[in-house]
């Protein structure tokens, strides 16, 4: 008989005891973009150590936690049931506070994460996704683990005040660029800041409202979102047909330079990819 179980939860008393033992942070806000995409704001119990925009930290949840309905079943061996699974996530930020002011990472007492729900493995030979099917079952007030060490070398370095900053990302890869953007704007960066993202559909743009507001406030900031699976990307009869908009093609064709109104000179442009 196999010693594996299909995400069977422990009894409530033991599960609560393990949460008390391992978890050190609370979800204070969850902003759902759609069923498979959300922004999680998590406040650690301890003060957040100073860190740089672009860095990441690991989040952890117990293997005993239930999985969201509609995600791939998972068999958890008994020996792993009472342990945590951790995954690293780049830290994003709110970008703008409720008063409409710029809100970089060091202006809030929580950490923001931009997370896609992975419902199942992308091939039959791979193991089911572990963390996000559990994370997307959490609500405001629920507990989670945030590792103490925030780290990473994907940061703003050797940037002059008038340099152009070009950031290119796809999907939730926008997260570290949003943190960098907010810090640059808060520090009164004078050069052009161009934040480019490619997503499947416009409905996948979780920060569209904040980005539009920032462009109104800062004339040197451009947010350029592109899509690959909306009607204008797939339907040649669509009046606004543009085809699939991939970042590499947009860059090499010169479209990004035109849309940014910047030649991206090698002498004064920093590229974050």
JOWOMO-V523492 format. One record per run of one state. SS is the DSSP state (helix for helix, strand for strand, loop for the rest). FROM is the first residue (numbers start at 0). LEN is the number of residues. Records with the same first field share a line. If there is no record, write none. Layout:
SS: FROM-LEN ; FROM-LEN
//
This chain:
loop: 0-3 ; 6-5 ; 22-2 ; 34-2 ; 44-11 ; 62-12 ; 80-3 ; 90-1 ; 92-2 ; 96-5 ; 103-1 ; 107-3 ; 116-15 ; 135-7 ; 146-4 ; 151-12 ; 186-6 ; 199-2 ; 204-3 ; 217-3 ; 227-3 ; 234-12 ; 252-2 ; 260-8 ; 272-1
strand: 3-3 ; 24-10 ; 36-8 ; 55-7 ; 74-3 ; 83-7 ; 91-1 ; 94-2 ; 101-2 ; 110-6 ; 142-4 ; 150-1 ; 163-7 ; 192-7 ; 220-7 ; 268-4
helix: 11-11 ; 77-3 ; 104-3 ; 131-4 ; 170-16 ; 201-3 ; 207-10 ; 230-4 ; 246-6 ; 254-6
//
